[in-house]
Amino acid sequence: MKGDFTMELKTKYITADDFKQYFGIDLEAELKTNDNPSNEVNAFLKRIENRMCAFINARFYKNVDIDYKHFTDYQKEHYKLALLEQANYVLTQGDVSVDSGYDMESGVKAERKVLDSIKISSNAIDELILCGLWNRKIKNRGRGALDGWWL
């Protein structure tokens, strides 16, 4: 039915406590704009997780949710750090999206290539490299594709 869509704001990989412990910043205090700041915090962190997952899946031929189940503790730690670094980047720099970089005077937006180059923080990229998600190698998961070639 129309209008019945509700999204659970429970995060999978990072929490407000993780953020506070790592950066010393209370997200509830930073994001308080209504009577329920925890909802805002959970929504913010859920967006970070979802957008990072979508970025990795789309750009690097991955499925983060499947890959994560097979990560070592080392990889899980670095993925978590990547998400925390990205959350801090968005908190301090603002969210970069396809609507970012709009120049009202000239009526043009920054090129997508430019926006993509600043969408993910360099600290998050380093962590994604360490956990093995920042690469374009395609894994064979028994679906017939390996390194971009159909078997």
KOLVO-11842 format. One line per field, with one value per residue: residue number from 0; z, y, x of N, C-alpha, C in turn; residue in one letter. Coordinates in steps of 0.001 Angstrom, whole numbers. Layout:
N
seq = (NUM | ...)
nc3 = (Z | ...)
nc2 = (Y | ...)
nc1 = (X | ...)
cac3 = (Z | ...)
cac2 = (Y | ...)
cac1 = (X | ...)
cc3 = (Z | ...)
cc2 = (Y | ...)
cc1 = (X | ...)
type = (A | ...)
***
This chain:
151
seq = (0 | 1 | 2 | 3 | 4 | 5 | 6 | 7 | 8 | 9 | 10 | 11 | 12 | 13 | 14 | 15 | 16 | 17 | 18 | 19 | 20 | 21 | 22 | 23 | 24 | 25 | 26 | 27 | 28 | 29 | 30 | 31 | 32 | 33 | 34 | 35 | 36 | 37 | 38 | 39 | 40 | 41 | 42 | 43 | 44 | 45 | 46 | 47 | 48 | 49 | 50 | 51 | 52 | 53 | 54 | 55 | 56 | 57 | 58 | 59 | 60 | 61 | 62 | 63 | 64 | 65 | 66 | 67 | 68 | 69 | 70 | 71 | 72 | 73 | 74 | 75 | 76 | 77 | 78 | 79 | 80 | 81 | 82 | 83 | 84 | 85 | 86 | 87 | 88 | 89 | 90 | 91 | 92 | 93 | 94 | 95 | 96 | 97 | 98 | 99 | 100 | 101 | 102 | 103 | 104 | 105 | 106 | 107 | 108 | 109 | 110 | 111 | 112 | 113 | 114 | 115 | 116 | 117 | 118 | 119 | 120 | 121 | 122 | 123 | 124 | 125 | 126 | 127 | 128 | 129 | 130 | 131 | 132 | 133 | 134 | 135 | 136 | 137 | 138 | 139 | 140 | 141 | 142 | 143 | 144 | 145 | 146 | 147 | 148 | 149 | 150)
nc3 = (0 | -583 | 1040 | 3275 | 3657 | 5756 | 7197 | 8912 | 11231 | 12252 | 12583 | 10933 | 11179 | 12511 | 15410 | 17365 | 19740 | 19000 | 17301 | 19076 | 20837 | 19115 | 17889 | 19891 | 19853 | 20462 | 18752 | 19146 | 20406 | 18417 | 16227 | 17073 | 16358 | 16766 | 18958 | 19292 | 19194 | 18912 | 16884 | 14715 | 14763 | 14337 | 11794 | 10338 | 10579 | 9412 | 6789 | 6052 | 6135 | 4186 | 1857 | 1543 | 1147 | -1230 | -2939 | -2955 | -3903 | -6454 | -7768 | -7503 | -8062 | -6046 | -3288 | -484 | 1853 | 1604 | 1300 | 3762 | 5658 | 5393 | 6093 | 7735 | 11178 | 11125 | 8622 | 9128 | 11193 | 9805 | 7882 | 9497 | 10561 | 8188 | 7687 | 9964 | 9565 | 7215 | 8136 | 9897 | 8049 | 6446 | 8439 | 9125 | 6682 | 5071 | 2977 | -25 | -3092 | -6144 | -6527 | -5410 | -5549 | -7144 | -9015 | -8688 | -10089 | -12639 | -13271 | -13448 | -12548 | -10713 | -12417 | -12550 | -12308 | -10843 | -8455 | -7659 | -7063 | -4646 | -2961 | -1164 | 1787 | 2087 | 4216 | 4730 | 2334 | 2540 | 4636 | 3419 | 1433 | 3021 | 4061 | 1840 | 65 | -1725 | -4610 | -7995 | -8646 | -9574 | -7764 | -8071 | -7399 | -7913 | -9856 | -12478 | -13474 | -13730 | -13002 | -14798 | -17104 | -18767 | -17960)
nc2 = (-1187 | 2278 | 4698 | 3191 | 2559 | 2084 | 2636 | 792 | 2145 | 991 | 475 | -1466 | -1759 | 369 | 2517 | 5234 | 5316 | 4115 | 6105 | 8253 | 7226 | 6937 | 9477 | 11289 | 12828 | 13667 | 12552 | 12874 | 15343 | 16952 | 16625 | 17336 | 18314 | 17958 | 16566 | 13969 | 13065 | 10693 | 9247 | 10848 | 10576 | 7805 | 7680 | 9257 | 7745 | 5361 | 6232 | 6813 | 4222 | 2927 | 4471 | 4203 | 1454 | 1208 | 2741 | 1260 | -1238 | -507 | 736 | -1006 | -3581 | -5271 | -6991 | -5828 | -6635 | -9425 | -10047 | -9088 | -10991 | -12892 | -11679 | -11195 | -10522 | -8347 | -7140 | -6468 | -4608 | -2538 | -1881 | -877 | 1324 | 2771 | 3501 | 5074 | 7133 | 8205 | 9066 | 11101 | 12812 | 13566 | 14789 | 16990 | 18207 | 18228 | 16678 | 15164 | 15052 | 14255 | 16660 | 18474 | 21219 | 23013 | 25898 | 28836 | 31251 | 30662 | 28545 | 25868 | 22575 | 21045 | 18774 | 15298 | 13617 | 15161 | 15481 | 12794 | 12343 | 13589 | 12579 | 10444 | 10296 | 10742 | 9419 | 7425 | 6019 | 4966 | 3134 | 1441 | 346 | -1119 | -3021 | -4412 | -3785 | -1701 | -2151 | -3382 | -6055 | -8857 | -11236 | -14748 | -16158 | -18536 | -17953 | -17851 | -15743 | -14259 | -12089 | -10276 | -11684 | -13919 | -17257)
nc1 = (833 | 359 | 2395 | 2985 | 5608 | 8247 | 11375 | 13755 | 15910 | 18160 | 21562 | 24167 | 26928 | 28297 | 28030 | 26614 | 28004 | 30423 | 31381 | 31644 | 33556 | 35759 | 36177 | 35622 | 33382 | 30061 | 27461 | 24725 | 24524 | 25636 | 23909 | 21397 | 18293 | 15670 | 13115 | 13911 | 16861 | 18342 | 17121 | 17787 | 20552 | 20843 | 19661 | 21456 | 23882 | 23020 | 22548 | 25199 | 26323 | 24684 | 25184 | 27964 | 28138 | 26620 | 28234 | 30668 | 29707 | 28723 | 30918 | 33065 | 32323 | 31312 | 29671 | 28992 | 27588 | 27508 | 30258 | 31247 | 30508 | 32442 | 34762 | 37916 | 38801 | 40506 | 39870 | 37179 | 37489 | 38838 | 36921 | 34913 | 36299 | 36587 | 33927 | 33439 | 35322 | 34265 | 31773 | 32547 | 33744 | 31531 | 30008 | 31639 | 32299 | 30084 | 27592 | 28430 | 26940 | 25124 | 23872 | 25511 | 27813 | 26501 | 26252 | 24699 | 24871 | 25967 | 24400 | 25138 | 26250 | 28922 | 31074 | 30301 | 32491 | 34291 | 32864 | 32680 | 35328 | 35715 | 33842 | 34223 | 36068 | 39630 | 40834 | 38945 | 39133 | 41749 | 41304 | 39446 | 41020 | 42788 | 41022 | 40371 | 38330 | 38575 | 39168 | 39168 | 38916 | 37101 | 35387 | 34969 | 32047 | 30869 | 29058 | 29695 | 31273 | 34480 | 37025 | 35888 | 35290 | 33145 | 32692)
cac3 = (0 | -622 | 2288 | 4378 | 3699 | 6891 | 7192 | 10216 | 11305 | 12982 | 11812 | 10929 | 11383 | 13419 | 16312 | 17914 | 20760 | 18272 | 16808 | 20240 | 21347 | 18152 | 17629 | 21061 | 19499 | 20732 | 17597 | 19594 | 20649 | 17137 | 15265 | 17739 | 15725 | 17179 | 20293 | 19328 | 18493 | 18587 | 15564 | 13754 | 14766 | 13655 | 10381 | 9787 | 10472 | 8438 | 5462 | 5796 | 5803 | 2908 | 741 | 1357 | 570 | -2626 | -3664 | -3132 | -4765 | -7817 | -8373 | -7374 | -8380 | -4792 | -2500 | 843 | 2871 | 1458 | 1577 | 5176 | 6413 | 5242 | 6470 | 8946 | 12174 | 10607 | 7591 | 9771 | 11903 | 8850 | 7269 | 10525 | 10579 | 6960 | 7908 | 10955 | 8903 | 6276 | 8937 | 10362 | 6848 | 6097 | 9534 | 9120 | 5349 | 4364 | 2123 | -1442 | -3916 | -7520 | -6494 | -4826 | -6502 | -8023 | -9059 | -9066 | -11059 | -13982 | -13493 | -13752 | -11431 | -10908 | -13143 | -11697 | -12084 | -9754 | -7235 | -7253 | -6531 | -3271 | -2258 | -84 | 2404 | 1844 | 5344 | 4508 | 1223 | 3090 | 5404 | 2458 | 801 | 3994 | 4252 | 577 | -744 | -2713 | -5776 | -9030 | -8952 | -9391 | -7194 | -8612 | -6339 | -8483 | -10739 | -13859 | -13894 | -13032 | -13566 | -15874 | -18251 | -18518 | -18150)
cac2 = (0 | 3547 | 5405 | 2287 | 2271 | 2588 | 2093 | 597 | 2966 | 268 | 356 | -2807 | -1810 | 1405 | 3112 | 6544 | 5077 | 3914 | 7420 | 9042 | 6648 | 7142 | 10896 | 12115 | 13729 | 13121 | 12841 | 13346 | 16785 | 17600 | 16517 | 17592 | 19307 | 17712 | 15975 | 12618 | 13114 | 9369 | 8912 | 11579 | 9959 | 6515 | 7948 | 9744 | 6627 | 4418 | 6805 | 6605 | 2801 | 2621 | 5139 | 3581 | 145 | 1421 | 3221 | 125 | -2229 | 4 | 1104 | -2038 | -4896 | -6027 | -7029 | -5645 | -7430 | -10819 | -10102 | -8818 | -12245 | -13688 | -10857 | -11473 | -9457 | -7211 | -6491 | -5886 | -3410 | -1467 | -1426 | -45 | 2594 | 3496 | 4098 | 6146 | 8250 | 8822 | 9768 | 12340 | 13647 | 14137 | 15676 | 18219 | 18825 | 18190 | 15515 | 15411 | 14231 | 14744 | 18040 | 19329 | 21993 | 23807 | 27322 | 29536 | 32308 | 30115 | 27541 | 24560 | 21783 | 20469 | 17516 | 14118 | 13115 | 15958 | 15131 | 11450 | 12355 | 14111 | 11995 | 9590 | 10912 | 10019 | 8501 | 6271 | 5256 | 4187 | 2015 | 519 | -368 | -2088 | -4133 | -5147 | -3422 | -669 | -2719 | -3751 | -7473 | -9513 | -12572 | -15777 | -16711 | -19642 | -17436 | -17894 | -14607 | -14145 | -11011 | -9583 | -12562 | -14988 | -18586)
cac1 = (0 | 1083 | 2607 | 3291 | 7034 | 9014 | 12723 | 14364 | 17111 | 19196 | 22790 | 24754 | 28369 | 28804 | 27048 | 26967 | 29040 | 31683 | 31806 | 32074 | 34791 | 36846 | 36425 | 35353 | 32277 | 28737 | 26604 | 23411 | 24650 | 25936 | 22804 | 20121 | 17418 | 14285 | 12967 | 14449 | 18142 | 18867 | 16604 | 18611 | 21874 | 20718 | 19411 | 22722 | 24810 | 22449 | 22843 | 26631 | 26489 | 24028 | 25863 | 29271 | 27865 | 26220 | 29412 | 31581 | 29063 | 28602 | 32207 | 34090 | 31761 | 31276 | 28448 | 29574 | 26901 | 27948 | 31697 | 31501 | 30329 | 33659 | 35908 | 38677 | 38626 | 41284 | 39065 | 35999 | 37941 | 39134 | 35668 | 34284 | 37040 | 36236 | 32604 | 33584 | 36016 | 33318 | 30763 | 33171 | 33921 | 30226 | 29627 | 32434 | 32409 | 28810 | 27387 | 28671 | 26044 | 25036 | 23387 | 26539 | 28595 | 25645 | 26587 | 23468 | 25153 | 26134 | 23361 | 25718 | 26760 | 30250 | 31020 | 30193 | 33851 | 34852 | 32133 | 33079 | 36694 | 35704 | 32700 | 34699 | 37242 | 40880 | 41033 | 38064 | 39719 | 42862 | 40747 | 38831 | 42135 | 43277 | 40089 | 40280 | 37161 | 38902 | 39837 | 38204 | 38964 | 35809 | 35513 | 34093 | 31203 | 30120 | 28012 | 30147 | 32094 | 35749 | 37834 | 35187 | 35049 | 32182 | 33296)
cc3 = (0 | 765 | 3473 | 4517 | 4922 | 6859 | 8614 | 10223 | 12106 | 12072 | 11926 | 11468 | 12387 | 14252 | 16738 | 18984 | 20114 | 17829 | 17961 | 20789 | 20422 | 17969 | 18838 | 20825 | 19746 | 19582 | 18004 | 19851 | 19331 | 16213 | 15850 | 17041 | 16050 | 18550 | 20408 | 18573 | 18135 | 17239 | 14485 | 13637 | 14017 | 12163 | 9685 | 9563 | 9468 | 7016 | 5091 | 5377 | 4433 | 1722 | 486 | 686 | -909 | -3475 | -3968 | -4098 | -6223 | -8492 | -8430 | -7523 | -7160 | -4324 | -1047 | 1877 | 2795 | 1834 | 3069 | 6016 | 6393 | 5601 | 7688 | 9944 | 11728 | 9562 | 8185 | 10496 | 10937 | 8094 | 8239 | 10600 | 9334 | 7120 | 8904 | 10340 | 7940 | 7021 | 9430 | 9201 | 6468 | 7174 | 9435 | 7780 | 4600 | 3426 | 670 | -2227 | -5313 | -7581 | -5912 | -5927 | -7464 | -7893 | -9580 | -10134 | -12471 | -14296 | -13850 | -12465 | -11752 | -11626 | -12166 | -11361 | -10909 | -8434 | -6733 | -6620 | -5095 | -2417 | -1043 | 475 | 2138 | 2990 | 5190 | 3383 | 1719 | 3843 | 4481 | 1704 | 1744 | 4200 | 2953 | -285 | -1846 | -3803 | -6747 | -9420 | -8633 | -8866 | -7891 | -7451 | -6884 | -9413 | -12187 | -14307 | -13070 | -13744 | -14804 | -17093 | -17866 | -18834 | -19033)
cc2 = (1242 | 4141 | 4523 | 1993 | 2924 | 1898 | 1956 | 1336 | 2293 | 102 | -1063 | -2813 | -793 | 1983 | 4504 | 6401 | 4838 | 5260 | 8268 | 8531 | 6968 | 8613 | 11798 | 13112 | 13005 | 13518 | 13339 | 14846 | 17535 | 17664 | 16846 | 18714 | 19059 | 17042 | 14580 | 12563 | 11741 | 8889 | 9601 | 10968 | 8631 | 6700 | 8403 | 8581 | 5583 | 4920 | 6605 | 5159 | 2478 | 3234 | 4556 | 2221 | 285 | 1866 | 2056 | -895 | -1773 | 241 | -41 | -3455 | -5810 | -6188 | -7016 | -6541 | -8911 | -10941 | -9970 | -10101 | -13102 | -12910 | -11430 | -10348 | -8189 | -6429 | -5809 | -4591 | -2258 | -996 | -506 | 1324 | 3428 | 4200 | 5252 | 7365 | 8970 | 9608 | 11102 | 13323 | 14339 | 15120 | 17019 | 18949 | 18930 | 16994 | 15903 | 14467 | 14820 | 16176 | 19003 | 20106 | 22816 | 25279 | 28082 | 30592 | 31769 | 29038 | 26172 | 23873 | 21351 | 19139 | 16350 | 13562 | 13859 | 15590 | 13745 | 11437 | 12886 | 13522 | 11173 | 10202 | 10080 | 9064 | 7252 | 5402 | 4391 | 2962 | 985 | -280 | -1465 | -3265 | -4892 | -4802 | -2419 | -1289 | -3206 | -5225 | -8101 | -10915 | -13514 | -16394 | -17849 | -19199 | -17338 | -16732 | -14563 | -13095 | -10394 | -10435 | -13615 | -16303 | -19448)
cc1 = (871 | 1214 | 2952 | 4778 | 7662 | 10366 | 13217 | 15695 | 18226 | 20416 | 23359 | 26180 | 28925 | 27665 | 27515 | 28048 | 30403 | 32256 | 32362 | 33404 | 35971 | 37205 | 36228 | 34228 | 30961 | 27811 | 25223 | 23443 | 24864 | 24728 | 21442 | 19355 | 15956 | 14275 | 13565 | 15781 | 18695 | 18358 | 17423 | 19989 | 21825 | 20470 | 20688 | 23694 | 24327 | 22701 | 24302 | 26862 | 25908 | 24765 | 27246 | 29103 | 27498 | 27407 | 30357 | 30977 | 29036 | 29952 | 33209 | 33544 | 31718 | 29838 | 28913 | 28908 | 27283 | 29420 | 31991 | 31414 | 31593 | 34923 | 36623 | 38378 | 39343 | 40467 | 37835 | 36366 | 38192 | 37887 | 34930 | 34972 | 36741 | 34891 | 32672 | 34271 | 35078 | 32241 | 31317 | 33354 | 32611 | 29767 | 30353 | 32447 | 31093 | 28778 | 27605 | 27770 | 25981 | 24512 | 24405 | 27249 | 27766 | 26004 | 25370 | 23710 | 25266 | 25111 | 23911 | 26182 | 28175 | 30090 | 30991 | 31572 | 34503 | 34180 | 32527 | 34465 | 36757 | 34583 | 33117 | 35977 | 38491 | 41193 | 40170 | 38613 | 40872 | 42358 | 40099 | 39890 | 42623 | 42321 | 39824 | 39088 | 37477 | 39775 | 38767 | 38254 | 37617 | 36045 | 34546 | 33331 | 30337 | 29019 | 28494 | 31009 | 33372 | 36586 | 37199 | 34891 | 34046 | 32847 | 32420)
type = (M | K | G | D | F | T | M | E | L | K | T | K | Y | I | T | A | D | D | F | K | Q | Y | F | G | I | D | L | E | A | E | L | K | T | N | D | N | P | S | N | E | V | N | A | F | L | K | R | I | E | N | R | M | C | A | F | I | N | A | R | F | Y | K | N | V | D | I | D | Y | K | H | F | T | D | Y | Q | K | E | H | Y | K | L | A | L | L | E | Q | A | N | Y | V | L | T | Q | G | D | V | S | V | D | S | G | Y | D | M | E | S | G | V | K | A | E | R | K | V | L | D | S | I | K | I | S | S | N | A | I | D | E | L | I | L | C | G | L | W | N | R | K | I | K | N | R | G | R | G | A | L | D | G | W | W | L)
***
